[in-house]
Amino acid sequence: MNSTIVWRPLTKSDLPAVAEIARQVHPSFPEDDAVFAERLALYPDGTRLLEIDGLASGYLLSHPWRFKQLPALNTLLGAVPEDADTYYVHDLALMPKARGTGAAAAIVGEILRHGRAHGLATTSLVAVNGSVPFWHKHGFRALKAPELDETLASYEPSARFMTKPA
């Protein structure tokens, strides 16, 4: 039997599901519910909920930002900068049942198209939880930026800043 797999726009009523997925998928990177709500409010076009057979199974939080200026974990942004020059993937989280379904590849394609359509030179992110090979497979490369070392270390020792040209 085939599952129905759909990425759809995130809504306010989805925020409790997003918070629960985050707690399960990223227990070492806790963020307040207010962070999820603010990302939705500031840039709804960069937020998605993954549903598998109608059940929340993952989410995406992304927004325009400044290259090599990483937003700190669990911090409110206040605003999306007018001089943004990268499309920043704040978080892509999938429940175990969503892995291997092709849902991640589908949303990465959407992320890349969105950034290009908005004239942003790059797409960037911080890879954690052993996700460097996943992002590498999609054309992202780790970028050495000594000015980011302290911020990256605040995530985890293996965190990597990764980027892909538009």
VOROMAR-439915 format. One record per atom (N, C-alpha, C): residue number from 0; atom name; x negated, y negated, z. Coordinates in steps of 0.001 Angstrom, whole numbers, padded with zeros to 6 digits. Example, Ala and Ser with C-alpha at 12.3 -4.5 7.8 and 13.67 -1.06 7.14 Angstrom:
BEGIN
pos=0	site=N	X=-013190	Y=005690	Z=007800
pos=0	site=CA	X=-012300	Y=004500	Z=007800
pos=0	site=C	X=-013200	Y=003300	Z=007800
pos=1	site=N	X=-012850	Y=002250	Z=007080
pos=1	site=CA	X=-013670	Y=001060	Z=007140
pos=1	site=C	X=-012900	Y=-000030	Z=007870
END
This chain:
BEGIN
pos=0	site=N	X=-000838	Y=001193	Z=000000
pos=0	site=CA	X=000000	Y=000000	Z=000000
pos=0	site=C	X=-000879	Y=-001251	Z=000000
pos=1	site=N	X=-000591	Y=-002196	Z=-000863
pos=1	site=CA	X=-001361	Y=-003426	Z=-000970
pos=1	site=C	X=-000863	Y=-004465	Z=000017
pos=2	site=N	X=-001802	Y=-005168	Z=000602
pos=2	site=CA	X=-001446	Y=-006255	Z=001513
pos=2	site=C	X=-001258	Y=-007544	Z=000732
pos=3	site=N	X=-000437	Y=-008422	Z=001269
pos=3	site=CA	X=-000280	Y=-009758	Z=000718
pos=3	site=C	X=-001263	Y=-010663	Z=001435
pos=4	site=N	X=-002204	Y=-011232	Z=000663
pos=4	site=CA	X=-003267	Y=-012075	Z=001217
pos=4	site=C	X=-003116	Y=-013466	Z=000629
pos=5	site=N	X=-002888	Y=-014462	Z=001504
pos=5	site=CA	X=-002615	Y=-015824	Z=001048
pos=5	site=C	X=-003362	Y=-016836	Z=001914
pos=6	site=N	X=-004093	Y=-017739	Z=001258
pos=6	site=CA	X=-004624	Y=-018926	Z=001926
pos=6	site=C	X=-003592	Y=-020026	Z=001700
pos=7	site=N	X=-003140	Y=-020660	Z=002740
pos=7	site=CA	X=-002159	Y=-021741	Z=002589
pos=7	site=C	X=-002582	Y=-022937	Z=003422
pos=8	site=N	X=-002010	Y=-024118	Z=003135
pos=8	site=CA	X=-002348	Y=-025295	Z=003944
pos=8	site=C	X=-002049	Y=-025047	Z=005429
pos=9	site=N	X=-002938	Y=-025520	Z=006260
pos=9	site=CA	X=-002770	Y=-025427	Z=007710
pos=9	site=C	X=-001749	Y=-026463	Z=008168
pos=10	site=N	X=-000932	Y=-026114	Z=009150
pos=10	site=CA	X=000035	Y=-027041	Z=009726
pos=10	site=C	X=-000189	Y=-027139	Z=011236
pos=11	site=N	X=000413	Y=-028148	Z=011844
pos=11	site=CA	X=000290	Y=-028302	Z=013301
pos=11	site=C	X=000769	Y=-027065	Z=014042
pos=12	site=N	X=001807	Y=-026433	Z=013536
pos=12	site=CA	X=002338	Y=-025252	Z=014229
pos=12	site=C	X=001379	Y=-024057	Z=014155
pos=13	site=N	X=000370	Y=-024125	Z=013283
pos=13	site=CA	X=-000629	Y=-023057	Z=013170
pos=13	site=C	X=-001762	Y=-023205	Z=014178
pos=14	site=N	X=-001861	Y=-024359	Z=014827
pos=14	site=CA	X=-003032	Y=-024620	Z=015674
pos=14	site=C	X=-003219	Y=-023610	Z=016809
pos=15	site=N	X=-002164	Y=-023129	Z=017475
pos=15	site=CA	X=-002397	Y=-022088	Z=018485
pos=15	site=C	X=-003019	Y=-020815	Z=017894
pos=16	site=N	X=-002622	Y=-020436	Z=016688
pos=16	site=CA	X=-003208	Y=-019260	Z=016042
pos=16	site=C	X=-004678	Y=-019516	Z=015706
pos=17	site=N	X=-004985	Y=-020723	Z=015237
pos=17	site=CA	X=-006376	Y=-021081	Z=014942
pos=17	site=C	X=-007223	Y=-020985	Z=016208
pos=18	site=N	X=-006727	Y=-021518	Z=017296
pos=18	site=CA	X=-007467	Y=-021476	Z=018558
pos=18	site=C	X=-007705	Y=-020034	Z=019006
pos=19	site=N	X=-006716	Y=-019187	Z=018844
pos=19	site=CA	X=-006869	Y=-017780	Z=019237
pos=19	site=C	X=-007867	Y=-017059	Z=018341
pos=20	site=N	X=-007799	Y=-017293	Z=017043
pos=20	site=CA	X=-008774	Y=-016685	Z=016131
pos=20	site=C	X=-010177	Y=-017153	Z=016494
pos=21	site=N	X=-010341	Y=-018432	Z=016744
pos=21	site=CA	X=-011656	Y=-018973	Z=017118
pos=21	site=C	X=-012175	Y=-018306	Z=018385
pos=22	site=N	X=-011319	Y=-018124	Z=019367
pos=22	site=CA	X=-011749	Y=-017491	Z=020622
pos=22	site=C	X=-012218	Y=-016057	Z=020378
pos=23	site=N	X=-011572	Y=-015370	Z=019458
pos=23	site=CA	X=-011946	Y=-013979	Z=019184
pos=23	site=C	X=-013167	Y=-013862	Z=018274
pos=24	site=N	X=-013236	Y=-014707	Z=017245
pos=24	site=CA	X=-014299	Y=-014600	Z=016252
pos=24	site=C	X=-015582	Y=-015301	Z=016702
pos=25	site=N	X=-015440	Y=-016416	Z=017402
pos=25	site=CA	X=-016604	Y=-017219	Z=017811
pos=25	site=C	X=-016652	Y=-017418	Z=019332
pos=26	site=N	X=-016694	Y=-016351	Z=020116
pos=26	site=CA	X=-016690	Y=-016549	Z=021574
pos=26	site=C	X=-017905	Y=-017323	Z=022090
pos=27	site=N	X=-019007	Y=-017293	Z=021355
pos=27	site=CA	X=-020217	Y=-018005	Z=021780
pos=27	site=C	X=-020232	Y=-019467	Z=021364
pos=28	site=N	X=-019206	Y=-019882	Z=020593
pos=28	site=CA	X=-019146	Y=-021259	Z=020090
pos=28	site=C	X=-017784	Y=-021865	Z=020416
pos=29	site=N	X=-017460	Y=-021988	Z=021703
pos=29	site=CA	X=-016111	Y=-022473	Z=022048
pos=29	site=C	X=-015900	Y=-023936	Z=021655
pos=30	site=N	X=-014706	Y=-024198	Z=021164
pos=30	site=CA	X=-014318	Y=-025568	Z=020836
pos=30	site=C	X=-012935	Y=-025816	Z=021422
pos=31	site=N	X=-012733	Y=-027046	Z=021874
pos=31	site=CA	X=-011440	Y=-027427	Z=022437
pos=31	site=C	X=-010384	Y=-027459	Z=021347
pos=32	site=N	X=-009149	Y=-027204	Z=021730
pos=32	site=CA	X=-008030	Y=-027255	Z=020787
pos=32	site=C	X=-007950	Y=-028619	Z=020099
pos=33	site=N	X=-008371	Y=-029660	Z=020792
pos=33	site=CA	X=-008329	Y=-031009	Z=020219
pos=33	site=C	X=-009218	Y=-031126	Z=018983
pos=34	site=N	X=-010291	Y=-030358	Z=018911
pos=34	site=CA	X=-011181	Y=-030392	Z=017747
pos=34	site=C	X=-010435	Y=-029873	Z=016519
pos=35	site=N	X=-009717	Y=-028766	Z=016679
pos=35	site=CA	X=-008955	Y=-028205	Z=015554
pos=35	site=C	X=-007866	Y=-029179	Z=015109
pos=36	site=N	X=-007181	Y=-029757	Z=016076
pos=36	site=CA	X=-006099	Y=-030696	Z=015759
pos=36	site=C	X=-006643	Y=-031930	Z=015046
pos=37	site=N	X=-007801	Y=-032423	Z=015484
pos=37	site=CA	X=-008358	Y=-033610	Z=014845
pos=37	site=C	X=-008805	Y=-033322	Z=013415
pos=38	site=N	X=-009431	Y=-032167	Z=013180
pos=38	site=CA	X=-009854	Y=-031834	Z=011813
pos=38	site=C	X=-008641	Y=-031797	Z=010881
pos=39	site=N	X=-007540	Y=-031228	Z=011346
pos=39	site=CA	X=-006308	Y=-031191	Z=010554
pos=39	site=C	X=-005789	Y=-032601	Z=010307
pos=40	site=N	X=-005775	Y=-033430	Z=011338
pos=40	site=CA	X=-005244	Y=-034793	Z=011204
pos=40	site=C	X=-006126	Y=-035661	Z=010299
pos=41	site=N	X=-007451	Y=-035524	Z=010414
pos=41	site=CA	X=-008367	Y=-036371	Z=009646
pos=41	site=C	X=-008465	Y=-035959	Z=008181
pos=42	site=N	X=-008414	Y=-034654	Z=007908
pos=42	site=CA	X=-008608	Y=-034209	Z=006534
pos=42	site=C	X=-007805	Y=-032931	Z=006269
pos=43	site=N	X=-006486	Y=-033082	Z=006177
pos=43	site=CA	X=-005643	Y=-031897	Z=005982
pos=43	site=C	X=-005977	Y=-031117	Z=004709
pos=44	site=N	X=-006492	Y=-031792	Z=003668
pos=44	site=CA	X=-006835	Y=-031091	Z=002427
pos=44	site=C	X=-007968	Y=-030083	Z=002617
pos=45	site=N	X=-008692	Y=-030185	Z=003712
pos=45	site=CA	X=-009807	Y=-029273	Z=003969
pos=45	site=C	X=-009483	Y=-028187	Z=004976
pos=46	site=N	X=-008210	Y=-028015	Z=005284
pos=46	site=CA	X=-007830	Y=-027003	Z=006267
pos=46	site=C	X=-006908	Y=-025976	Z=005626
pos=47	site=N	X=-007150	Y=-024712	Z=005946
pos=47	site=CA	X=-006347	Y=-023615	Z=005415
pos=47	site=C	X=-006161	Y=-022556	Z=006486
pos=48	site=N	X=-005064	Y=-021823	Z=006361
pos=48	site=CA	X=-004813	Y=-020659	Z=007205
pos=48	site=C	X=-004727	Y=-019447	Z=006291
pos=49	site=N	X=-005400	Y=-018382	Z=006660
pos=49	site=CA	X=-005319	Y=-017127	Z=005938
pos=49	site=C	X=-004240	Y=-016268	Z=006584
pos=50	site=N	X=-003317	Y=-015810	Z=005765
pos=50	site=CA	X=-002294	Y=-014871	Z=006245
pos=50	site=C	X=-002434	Y=-013557	Z=005484
pos=51	site=N	X=-002406	Y=-012479	Z=006224
pos=51	site=CA	X=-002354	Y=-011145	Z=005633
pos=51	site=C	X=-001053	Y=-010528	Z=006109
pos=52	site=N	X=-000196	Y=-010241	Z=005149
pos=52	site=CA	X=001142	Y=-009720	Z=005440
pos=52	site=C	X=001868	Y=-010591	Z=006465
pos=53	site=N	X=001683	Y=-011919	Z=006309
pos=53	site=CA	X=002383	Y=-012877	Z=007152
pos=53	site=C	X=001749	Y=-013142	Z=008501
pos=54	site=N	X=000649	Y=-012478	Z=008826
pos=54	site=CA	X=-000012	Y=-012673	Z=010119
pos=54	site=C	X=-001268	Y=-013525	Z=009964
pos=55	site=N	X=-001448	Y=-014498	Z=010843
pos=55	site=CA	X=-002637	Y=-015347	Z=010824
pos=55	site=C	X=-003870	Y=-014471	Z=010994
pos=56	site=N	X=-004785	Y=-014566	Z=010021
pos=56	site=CA	X=-005946	Y=-013684	Z=010008
pos=56	site=C	X=-007262	Y=-014411	Z=009777
pos=57	site=N	X=-007201	Y=-015730	Z=009652
pos=57	site=CA	X=-008409	Y=-016512	Z=009459
pos=57	site=C	X=-008055	Y=-017962	Z=009224
pos=58	site=N	X=-009080	Y=-018807	Z=009201
pos=58	site=CA	X=-008853	Y=-020229	Z=008935
pos=58	site=C	X=-010105	Y=-020853	Z=008356
pos=59	site=N	X=-009899	Y=-022019	Z=007758
pos=59	site=CA	X=-010973	Y=-022853	Z=007238
pos=59	site=C	X=-010766	Y=-024265	Z=007755
pos=60	site=N	X=-011849	Y=-024871	Z=008238
pos=60	site=CA	X=-011870	Y=-026289	Z=008598
pos=60	site=C	X=-013047	Y=-026902	Z=007853
pos=61	site=N	X=-012783	Y=-027900	Z=007013
pos=61	site=CA	X=-013840	Y=-028525	Z=006226
pos=61	site=C	X=-013453	Y=-029969	Z=005944
pos=62	site=N	X=-014460	Y=-030777	Z=005596
pos=62	site=CA	X=-014200	Y=-032201	Z=005369
pos=62	site=C	X=-015428	Y=-032864	Z=004764
pos=63	site=N	X=-015252	Y=-033991	Z=004110
pos=63	site=CA	X=-016414	Y=-034758	Z=003648
pos=63	site=C	X=-017235	Y=-035246	Z=004851
pos=64	site=N	X=-018550	Y=-035330	Z=004653
pos=64	site=CA	X=-019434	Y=-035779	Z=005730
pos=64	site=C	X=-020722	Y=-036312	Z=005120
pos=65	site=N	X=-021666	Y=-036679	Z=005960
pos=65	site=CA	X=-022965	Y=-037178	Z=005510
pos=65	site=C	X=-023990	Y=-036043	Z=005535
pos=66	site=N	X=-024733	Y=-035924	Z=004453
pos=66	site=CA	X=-025734	Y=-034871	Z=004319
pos=66	site=C	X=-026774	Y=-034971	Z=005430
pos=67	site=N	X=-027105	Y=-033849	Z=006019
pos=67	site=CA	X=-028091	Y=-033724	Z=007099
pos=67	site=C	X=-027702	Y=-034483	Z=008371
pos=68	site=N	X=-026450	Y=-034824	Z=008540
pos=68	site=CA	X=-025985	Y=-035418	Z=009797
pos=68	site=C	X=-024904	Y=-034498	Z=010352
pos=69	site=N	X=-025337	Y=-033475	Z=011034
pos=69	site=CA	X=-024419	Y=-032441	Z=011497
pos=69	site=C	X=-023526	Y=-032932	Z=012619
pos=70	site=N	X=-022227	Y=-032731	Z=012484
pos=70	site=CA	X=-021351	Y=-033018	Z=013625
pos=70	site=C	X=-021680	Y=-032024	Z=014745
pos=71	site=N	X=-021798	Y=-032506	Z=015939
pos=71	site=CA	X=-022087	Y=-031618	Z=017066
pos=71	site=C	X=-020913	Y=-030679	Z=017302
pos=72	site=N	X=-021218	Y=-029491	Z=017765
pos=72	site=CA	X=-020199	Y=-028502	Z=018100
pos=72	site=C	X=-019290	Y=-029055	Z=019200
pos=73	site=N	X=-018009	Y=-028790	Z=019079
pos=73	site=CA	X=-017006	Y=-029189	Z=020074
pos=73	site=C	X=-016980	Y=-030700	Z=020315
pos=74	site=N	X=-017057	Y=-031450	Z=019224
pos=74	site=CA	X=-017043	Y=-032906	Z=019312
pos=74	site=C	X=-016030	Y=-033467	Z=018328
pos=75	site=N	X=-015295	Y=-034467	Z=018784
pos=75	site=CA	X=-014351	Y=-035147	Z=017894
pos=75	site=C	X=-015133	Y=-036050	Z=016944
pos=76	site=N	X=-014657	Y=-036162	Z=015710
pos=76	site=CA	X=-015339	Y=-036970	Z=014699
pos=76	site=C	X=-014946	Y=-038437	Z=014742
pos=77	site=N	X=-013693	Y=-038720	Z=015058
pos=77	site=CA	X=-013196	Y=-040089	Z=015051
pos=77	site=C	X=-012687	Y=-040503	Z=013688
pos=78	site=N	X=-013463	Y=-040192	Z=012639
pos=78	site=CA	X=-013066	Y=-040539	Z=011270
pos=78	site=C	X=-013951	Y=-039770	Z=010298
pos=79	site=N	X=-013468	Y=-039638	Z=009087
pos=79	site=CA	X=-014290	Y=-039110	Z=007998
pos=79	site=C	X=-015024	Y=-040314	Z=007417
pos=80	site=N	X=-016358	Y=-040264	Z=007313
pos=80	site=CA	X=-017096	Y=-041444	Z=006847
pos=80	site=C	X=-016768	Y=-041800	Z=005394
pos=81	site=N	X=-016647	Y=-043093	Z=005154
pos=81	site=CA	X=-016360	Y=-043561	Z=003797
pos=81	site=C	X=-017522	Y=-043298	Z=002854
pos=82	site=N	X=-018740	Y=-043222	Z=003399
pos=82	site=CA	X=-019920	Y=-042987	Z=002570
pos=82	site=C	X=-020337	Y=-041515	Z=002561
pos=83	site=N	X=-019390	Y=-040617	Z=002767
pos=83	site=CA	X=-019678	Y=-039181	Z=002762
pos=83	site=C	X=-020316	Y=-038784	Z=001434
pos=84	site=N	X=-021308	Y=-037877	Z=001517
pos=84	site=CA	X=-021966	Y=-037423	Z=000292
pos=84	site=C	X=-022114	Y=-035902	Z=000228
pos=85	site=N	X=-021509	Y=-035199	Z=001185
pos=85	site=CA	X=-021494	Y=-033738	Z=001169
pos=85	site=C	X=-020124	Y=-033259	Z=001617
pos=86	site=N	X=-019756	Y=-032086	Z=001156
pos=86	site=CA	X=-018533	Y=-031465	Z=001642
pos=86	site=C	X=-018962	Y=-030475	Z=002705
pos=87	site=N	X=-018561	Y=-030706	Z=003940
pos=87	site=CA	X=-019059	Y=-029960	Z=005087
pos=87	site=C	X=-018059	Y=-028887	Z=005515
pos=88	site=N	X=-018535	Y=-027659	Z=005586
pos=88	site=CA	X=-017714	Y=-026552	Z=006074
pos=88	site=C	X=-017946	Y=-026456	Z=007580
pos=89	site=N	X=-016981	Y=-026935	Z=008338
pos=89	site=CA	X=-017083	Y=-026896	Z=009800
pos=89	site=C	X=-016962	Y=-025467	Z=010298
pos=90	site=N	X=-015997	Y=-024729	Z=009761
pos=90	site=CA	X=-015797	Y=-023356	Z=010233
pos=90	site=C	X=-014975	Y=-022568	Z=009228
pos=91	site=N	X=-015437	Y=-021378	Z=008954
pos=91	site=CA	X=-014685	Y=-020372	Z=008213
pos=91	site=C	X=-014686	Y=-019149	Z=009105
pos=92	site=N	X=-013531	Y=-018778	Z=009616
pos=92	site=CA	X=-013425	Y=-017668	Z=010559
pos=92	site=C	X=-012413	Y=-016659	Z=010041
pos=93	site=N	X=-012811	Y=-015398	Z=010031
pos=93	site=CA	X=-011934	Y=-014319	Z=009588
pos=93	site=C	X=-011851	Y=-013247	Z=010665
pos=94	site=N	X=-010655	Y=-012798	Z=010926
pos=94	site=CA	X=-010467	Y=-011661	Z=011821
pos=94	site=C	X=-011026	Y=-010421	Z=011127
pos=95	site=N	X=-011410	Y=-009390	Z=011883
pos=95	site=CA	X=-011988	Y=-008188	Z=011268
pos=95	site=C	X=-011137	Y=-007596	Z=010142
pos=96	site=N	X=-009827	Y=-007607	Z=010274
pos=96	site=CA	X=-008976	Y=-006996	Z=009235
pos=96	site=C	X=-009039	Y=-007763	Z=007909
pos=97	site=N	X=-009522	Y=-009013	Z=007940
pos=97	site=CA	X=-009598	Y=-009825	Z=006727
pos=97	site=C	X=-010912	Y=-009628	Z=005983
pos=98	site=N	X=-011889	Y=-009061	Z=006645
pos=98	site=CA	X=-013200	Y=-008895	Z=006031
pos=98	site=C	X=-013154	Y=-007782	Z=004991
pos=99	site=N	X=-013797	Y=-008038	Z=003873
pos=99	site=CA	X=-013804	Y=-007055	Z=002804
pos=99	site=C	X=-012587	Y=-007108	Z=001900
pos=100	site=N	X=-011709	Y=-008077	Z=002114
pos=100	site=CA	X=-010493	Y=-008177	Z=001304
pos=100	site=C	X=-010654	Y=-009086	Z=000086
pos=101	site=N	X=-011751	Y=-009834	Z=000025
pos=101	site=CA	X=-011940	Y=-010822	Z=-001030
pos=101	site=C	X=-011438	Y=-012198	Z=-000633
pos=102	site=N	X=-010827	Y=-012304	Z=000544
pos=102	site=CA	X=-010285	Y=-013591	Z=000999
pos=102	site=C	X=-011392	Y=-014623	Z=001193
pos=103	site=N	X=-012534	Y=-014201	Z=001726
pos=103	site=CA	X=-013629	Y=-015148	Z=001964
pos=103	site=C	X=-014166	Y=-015692	Z=000645
pos=104	site=N	X=-014380	Y=-014826	Z=-000331
pos=104	site=CA	X=-014879	Y=-015285	Z=-001628
pos=104	site=C	X=-013893	Y=-016248	Z=-002272
pos=105	site=N	X=-012611	Y=-015980	Z=-002129
pos=105	site=CA	X=-011590	Y=-016860	Z=-002716
pos=105	site=C	X=-011657	Y=-018257	Z=-002116
pos=106	site=N	X=-011804	Y=-018349	Z=-000800
pos=106	site=CA	X=-011800	Y=-019666	Z=-000174
pos=106	site=C	X=-013123	Y=-020383	Z=-000418
pos=107	site=N	X=-014225	Y=-019649	Z=-000539
pos=107	site=CA	X=-015493	Y=-020305	Z=-000864
pos=107	site=C	X=-015384	Y=-020955	Z=-002242
pos=108	site=N	X=-014788	Y=-020270	Z=-003197
pos=108	site=CA	X=-014575	Y=-020875	Z=-004509
pos=108	site=C	X=-013745	Y=-022136	Z=-004422
pos=109	site=N	X=-012714	Y=-022108	Z=-003584
pos=109	site=CA	X=-011863	Y=-023290	Z=-003403
pos=109	site=C	X=-012645	Y=-024440	Z=-002768
pos=110	site=N	X=-013462	Y=-024121	Z=-001777
pos=110	site=CA	X=-014290	Y=-025133	Z=-001117
pos=110	site=C	X=-015188	Y=-025830	Z=-002140
pos=111	site=N	X=-015864	Y=-025032	Z=-002951
pos=111	site=CA	X=-016803	Y=-025588	Z=-003923
pos=111	site=C	X=-016093	Y=-026444	Z=-004970
pos=112	site=N	X=-014961	Y=-025980	Z=-005450
pos=112	site=CA	X=-014190	Y=-026776	Z=-006421
pos=112	site=C	X=-013714	Y=-028082	Z=-005801
pos=113	site=N	X=-013285	Y=-028037	Z=-004555
pos=113	site=CA	X=-012782	Y=-029231	Z=-003872
pos=113	site=C	X=-013887	Y=-030286	Z=-003758
pos=114	site=N	X=-015062	Y=-029870	Z=-003306
pos=114	site=CA	X=-016171	Y=-030815	Z=-003172
pos=114	site=C	X=-016547	Y=-031451	Z=-004503
pos=115	site=N	X=-016641	Y=-030627	Z=-005552
pos=115	site=CA	X=-016970	Y=-031157	Z=-006881
pos=115	site=C	X=-015900	Y=-032131	Z=-007355
pos=116	site=N	X=-014632	Y=-031774	Z=-007167
pos=116	site=CA	X=-013529	Y=-032623	Z=-007628
pos=116	site=C	X=-013542	Y=-033985	Z=-006947
pos=117	site=N	X=-014132	Y=-034050	Z=-005755
pos=117	site=CA	X=-014190	Y=-035312	Z=-005017
pos=117	site=C	X=-015545	Y=-036009	Z=-005159
pos=118	site=N	X=-016345	Y=-035550	Z=-006107
pos=118	site=CA	X=-017600	Y=-036221	Z=-006429
pos=118	site=C	X=-018693	Y=-036089	Z=-005395
pos=119	site=N	X=-018620	Y=-035093	Z=-004530
pos=119	site=CA	X=-019640	Y=-034917	Z=-003497
pos=119	site=C	X=-020801	Y=-034105	Z=-004067
pos=120	site=N	X=-022015	Y=-034542	Z=-003794
pos=120	site=CA	X=-023211	Y=-033975	Z=-004424
pos=120	site=C	X=-023523	Y=-032558	Z=-003970
pos=121	site=N	X=-023122	Y=-032226	Z=-002743
pos=121	site=CA	X=-023450	Y=-030913	Z=-002188
pos=121	site=C	X=-022290	Y=-030416	Z=-001333
pos=122	site=N	X=-022361	Y=-029136	Z=-001009
pos=122	site=CA	X=-021544	Y=-028546	Z=000046
pos=122	site=C	X=-022538	Y=-028037	Z=001070
pos=123	site=N	X=-022279	Y=-028275	Z=002351
pos=123	site=CA	X=-023229	Y=-027882	Z=003381
pos=123	site=C	X=-022509	Y=-027291	Z=004588
pos=124	site=N	X=-023280	Y=-026590	Z=005418
pos=124	site=CA	X=-022715	Y=-025904	Z=006584
pos=124	site=C	X=-023826	Y=-025459	Z=007509
pos=125	site=N	X=-023439	Y=-025009	Z=008690
pos=125	site=CA	X=-024351	Y=-024345	Z=009609
pos=125	site=C	X=-023916	Y=-022885	Z=009671
pos=126	site=N	X=-024808	Y=-021998	Z=009258
pos=126	site=CA	X=-024517	Y=-020566	Z=009282
pos=126	site=C	X=-024874	Y=-020009	Z=010657
pos=127	site=N	X=-023901	Y=-019327	Z=011269
pos=127	site=CA	X=-024081	Y=-018693	Z=012578
pos=127	site=C	X=-023536	Y=-017264	Z=012516
pos=128	site=N	X=-023698	Y=-016547	Z=013606
pos=128	site=CA	X=-023147	Y=-015188	Z=013723
pos=128	site=C	X=-023612	Y=-014266	Z=012602
pos=129	site=N	X=-024846	Y=-014419	Z=012159
pos=129	site=CA	X=-025368	Y=-013537	Z=011132
pos=129	site=C	X=-024772	Y=-013744	Z=009752
pos=130	site=N	X=-024217	Y=-014933	Z=009501
pos=130	site=CA	X=-023536	Y=-015179	Z=008228
pos=130	site=C	X=-024448	Y=-015686	Z=007108
pos=131	site=N	X=-025744	Y=-015844	Z=007361
pos=131	site=CA	X=-026654	Y=-016345	Z=006318
pos=131	site=C	X=-026557	Y=-015496	Z=005042
pos=132	site=N	X=-026582	Y=-014152	Z=005111
pos=132	site=CA	X=-026489	Y=-013369	Z=003863
pos=132	site=C	X=-025183	Y=-013617	Z=003095
pos=133	site=N	X=-024072	Y=-013788	Z=003798
pos=133	site=CA	X=-022805	Y=-014076	Z=003126
pos=133	site=C	X=-022909	Y=-015370	Z=002335
pos=134	site=N	X=-023383	Y=-016427	Z=002986
pos=134	site=CA	X=-023470	Y=-017716	Z=002316
pos=134	site=C	X=-024510	Y=-017679	Z=001193
pos=135	site=N	X=-025604	Y=-016968	Z=001407
pos=135	site=CA	X=-026636	Y=-016837	Z=000375
pos=135	site=C	X=-026040	Y=-016192	Z=-000876
pos=136	site=N	X=-025220	Y=-015174	Z=-000701
pos=136	site=CA	X=-024566	Y=-014496	Z=-001823
pos=136	site=C	X=-023717	Y=-015460	Z=-002653
pos=137	site=N	X=-023222	Y=-016524	Z=-002005
pos=137	site=CA	X=-022386	Y=-017511	Z=-002687
pos=137	site=C	X=-023184	Y=-018731	Z=-003166
pos=138	site=N	X=-024509	Y=-018596	Z=-003192
pos=138	site=CA	X=-025348	Y=-019642	Z=-003770
pos=138	site=C	X=-025868	Y=-020678	Z=-002800
pos=139	site=N	X=-025569	Y=-020547	Z=-001525
pos=139	site=CA	X=-026093	Y=-021482	Z=-000528
pos=139	site=C	X=-027519	Y=-021071	Z=-000170
pos=140	site=N	X=-028343	Y=-022061	Z=000133
pos=140	site=CA	X=-029719	Y=-021801	Z=000528
pos=140	site=C	X=-030017	Y=-022555	Z=001826
pos=141	site=N	X=-030795	Y=-021892	Z=002681
pos=141	site=CA	X=-031223	Y=-022542	Z=003921
pos=141	site=C	X=-032158	Y=-023686	Z=003555
pos=142	site=N	X=-031983	Y=-024796	Z=004206
pos=142	site=CA	X=-032795	Y=-025975	Z=003955
pos=142	site=C	X=-033551	Y=-026319	Z=005233
pos=143	site=N	X=-034870	Y=-026365	Z=005137
pos=143	site=CA	X=-035680	Y=-026770	Z=006279
pos=143	site=C	X=-035530	Y=-028273	Z=006459
pos=144	site=N	X=-035059	Y=-028656	Z=007630
pos=144	site=CA	X=-034902	Y=-030071	Z=007958
pos=144	site=C	X=-035285	Y=-030226	Z=009426
pos=145	site=N	X=-036556	Y=-030520	Z=009694
pos=145	site=CA	X=-037015	Y=-030603	Z=011088
pos=145	site=C	X=-036163	Y=-031533	Z=011951
pos=146	site=N	X=-035584	Y=-032566	Z=011341
pos=146	site=CA	X=-034755	Y=-033493	Z=012115
pos=146	site=C	X=-033479	Y=-032828	Z=012630
pos=147	site=N	X=-033152	Y=-031648	Z=012113
pos=147	site=CA	X=-031948	Y=-030931	Z=012552
pos=147	site=C	X=-032253	Y=-029804	Z=013538
pos=148	site=N	X=-033525	Y=-029539	Z=013797
pos=148	site=CA	X=-033902	Y=-028396	Z=014627
pos=148	site=C	X=-033219	Y=-028390	Z=015991
pos=149	site=N	X=-033189	Y=-029518	Z=016643
pos=149	site=CA	X=-032584	Y=-029565	Z=017989
pos=149	site=C	X=-031088	Y=-029286	Z=017924
pos=150	site=N	X=-030402	Y=-029872	Z=016957
pos=150	site=CA	X=-028969	Y=-029649	Z=016811
pos=150	site=C	X=-028694	Y=-028196	Z=016471
pos=151	site=N	X=-029459	Y=-027630	Z=015551
pos=151	site=CA	X=-029259	Y=-026227	Z=015180
pos=151	site=C	X=-029485	Y=-025302	Z=016369
pos=152	site=N	X=-030497	Y=-025600	Z=017165
pos=152	site=CA	X=-030779	Y=-024776	Z=018343
pos=152	site=C	X=-029628	Y=-024800	Z=019341
pos=153	site=N	X=-028834	Y=-025866	Z=019333
pos=153	site=CA	X=-027697	Y=-025940	Z=020258
pos=153	site=C	X=-026597	Y=-024942	Z=019874
pos=154	site=N	X=-026602	Y=-024468	Z=018621
pos=154	site=CA	X=-025657	Y=-023439	Z=018198
pos=154	site=C	X=-026146	Y=-022075	Z=018662
pos=155	site=N	X=-027300	Y=-021684	Z=018129
pos=155	site=CA	X=-027956	Y=-020415	Z=018479
pos=155	site=C	X=-029315	Y=-020411	Z=017799
pos=156	site=N	X=-030257	Y=-019597	Z=018287
pos=156	site=CA	X=-031598	Y=-019610	Z=017695
pos=156	site=C	X=-031625	Y=-019274	Z=016198
pos=157	site=N	X=-030697	Y=-018450	Z=015731
pos=157	site=CA	X=-030715	Y=-018059	Z=014320
pos=157	site=C	X=-029853	Y=-018952	Z=013425
pos=158	site=N	X=-029284	Y=-020030	Z=013962
pos=158	site=CA	X=-028455	Y=-020934	Z=013158
pos=158	site=C	X=-029302	Y=-021568	Z=012053
pos=159	site=N	X=-028721	Y=-021666	Z=010873
pos=159	site=CA	X=-029423	Y=-022250	Z=009729
pos=159	site=C	X=-028538	Y=-023282	Z=009037
pos=160	site=N	X=-029145	Y=-024410	Z=008684
pos=160	site=CA	X=-028469	Y=-025406	Z=007858
pos=160	site=C	X=-028578	Y=-024919	Z=006425
pos=161	site=N	X=-027434	Y=-024795	Z=005741
pos=161	site=CA	X=-027421	Y=-024292	Z=004377
pos=161	site=C	X=-026674	Y=-025267	Z=003482
pos=162	site=N	X=-027099	Y=-025310	Z=002228
pos=162	site=CA	X=-026495	Y=-026248	Z=001295
pos=162	site=C	X=-026451	Y=-025644	Z=-000101
pos=163	site=N	X=-025562	Y=-026186	Z=-000904
pos=163	site=CA	X=-025458	Y=-025781	Z=-002305
pos=163	site=C	X=-025139	Y=-027043	Z=-003112
pos=164	site=N	X=-025865	Y=-027274	Z=-004194
pos=164	site=CA	X=-025533	Y=-028432	Z=-005042
pos=164	site=C	X=-024158	Y=-028257	Z=-005669
pos=165	site=N	X=-023530	Y=-029391	Z=-005986
pos=165	site=CA	X=-022192	Y=-029359	Z=-006599
pos=165	site=C	X=-022243	Y=-028725	Z=-007977
END
